[in-house]
Amino acid sequence: MSRLWQCWAGALAACLLVVATGGAPASATPRSTGTPTAVVSAGPASGSRPPAGGATGGEMTAWTSPMDLLLQPFPRVSADNTTVREIATVAVGGTSVRLRLSNGWGPVPLTVGAVSVAERDGTTGAGAVPGTLVPVTFGGSRSVTVPAGQDVTSDSAALTVTAGETLVVSIWVPGVAPVSVHDCCQGRVVSYYTRNGGGDRTASLSGAVFTGKDWWDRWLSAVEVGGSQAQGTVVALGDSITDGFGYQTAGFSWVGALNQRIAQLPADQQVAVVNEGIAGNTLTAFPPGHNSSGEDNTFAASGGGTPGLERLGRDALDLPGVRAVVVLLGTNDIWFGYTDNDPPYGSAASIIGGMKQLIAEVHAAGLKVYGVPLLPRLTSPPCTQPGNCRAEEWGPAEQATLEAVDAWALAPGSGFDGVINLAAVMGDVYAGQCQPWAPYPPYFNADNLHPNVAGQTAMANAIPTTLFGLPEAPQLPPVVVAVPTAGCGAALTAESVIAAASSPSGTGAGASTTTPPTSTSAVAGAPTSSTTPTTTPTTTPTTTPTTSATSPTTTPAGSSPPGSQTTAPLASGQGRRGAVGGANGGAGGTNTLLLAALAVVAVLLGAVAWRLHSRGGLRGG
């Protein structure tokens, strides 16, 4: 498969695009089956599920970042005697923390020389609050070696944290090291790092030594807290919609917004909702065969992560303190299936079969599972983002598959413990419109697929926290006014879903008792015959006019963070096989690569033009 690599040079502000051959390099073969690898712990044993927080005070997962690819071709794109400082905001508080480091995509062992954790100094930058920096150990040692394809969990480090507090986690690798990353989303900064050769900076309070920064989480895949009063963890398993991808979104996600709601409850009435979304992720595995460009299907090796079913254990069931999983996956199965694969892939039957398997595995682990119907989408207009002029086609066949999957999810007997009908809330059923199959424009980026900040906030407000055994958490102020269309049955459905999450005394049952609207010719724009919901709103929807609006705590979309290098936005059409690489010669960068790139830049720029057509849109959902 074609790959488009973005590389940053320390002395250059311009971005050099380097095209490499696809698939994993010979030395970087990913897990052959995608089967989740058990966490390797150099500290406390991890063979059994630790108790959740609350009265037991056991470890529970408070933040996650799933690893979805390797900066490659290794070893040229690698870290070498460098320190990274990762940013992690914990959803709940506690009196200690444990860190999980991932070498999930590394072809060779990863040697870590030192790790520290501290409270972040301020709301931006990589500085640490004096007096809070704590060294982290692994089985009593400051260093640890993580086997290829596996993870390691640290010992507990004494550090009191509060819900919503941001930590800085510093990781020093003393030699050449493979870099497993989570790639999302431009417009936010989650990783700071020194140049290669920068040495051990884990004890530094100042963020000034970390001269590079970008949106790729490196190695840090989870933060656990101990001694928490909270009642456990809810995992959001999804794709880019859950991850917060979008040119106007900058990483703001319904997961973070839902945590903001829950943080308003007393500490002993909270859960941590952790984000296990990967841009471009699918539910089921690609079949053997070739894509539309005649290339082998090796999607998991080059972006998008392993499919949801295959990473379910590692990224959800094996995490400490988990009590429930919320799954929103499948739109990429449909889009890739109709666009890029031979034989066809992503049928309603394959997605439903995959969901049934996921439900069975979650239930076998003794946990609850809640489904989210696939959100409405349409063909993306060309050139909706800089650098992306390929439309992502969404036609009648794709729409019919989506409707079949959603009808199954919402019907009795699906097996979910509850269904949160966010698809109804996100449809174009406001301001006089009654097109539930279409995205409501004020809730979406221009690509007709990824919710923006307003849409992500609306999704969070429509999720009943009572589903998780909590009181109904207060709503966030809506970012835009959305008035349901009078006389539209689909609008009544949306109202009932919203009402189920806004009543202080509600049970959340309304989230799973509405009937999906139907369409006989959705993408053709024909009138839709909508069914009347089986529930009636009992409270006023939260979409009434407001004079205040919430804003994401990220850099405004469409602009680079102050002081950051200027790069072209990662467009939806570029996809998961979009740009990856290091910066400033730092963690994952290379000076030798820069020299080579300068010598052939003229050729590369020409190559980019014809390679970009391949596998567009892999940010799918």
Protein Blocks (a to p, Z undefined) as FASTA:
>chain_A
ZZddddddfkbcbdcdddddedjdfklcccfklpacddddfbdcfkbccddehjnopacd
fbdcddfbdcdddfkbccehiadddddddfbdcfbdcddddfklbcbdcddfbdcdddde
hjedjbdcehiaccddeehiabdcddehiacddddddddddehiacddddddfbdcdddd
ddddehiafbdcddehkapaklpmbfklmmbccfbdehiabdcdehiabebjcdddddfk
lnopafklnopafklmmmmmmmmpcfklcccdddfbdehiafbdcdedddfkopacffkm
nggiaafklmmmmmmmmpghiabdcddehjlmmmmmmmmgccdehifklmmmmmmmmmmm
mmmnopacddddddddddddehkbghiacdcdddfklmmmmmmmmmmmmpghilpabdcd
fklmmpcceghiacfkbccfklpcfkomaccfklmmmmmmmpcfklnopacddddddfbd
cdddehiaklmmmmmmmmmmmcfkbghlmmmmcccdddfblmnopacdddddfbdcfbdc
fkbccfbdcddfbdcehiacehiacdddddfklommlccddeehiahiafklmmmmmmmm
mmmmmmmmmmmmgoghklmZZ
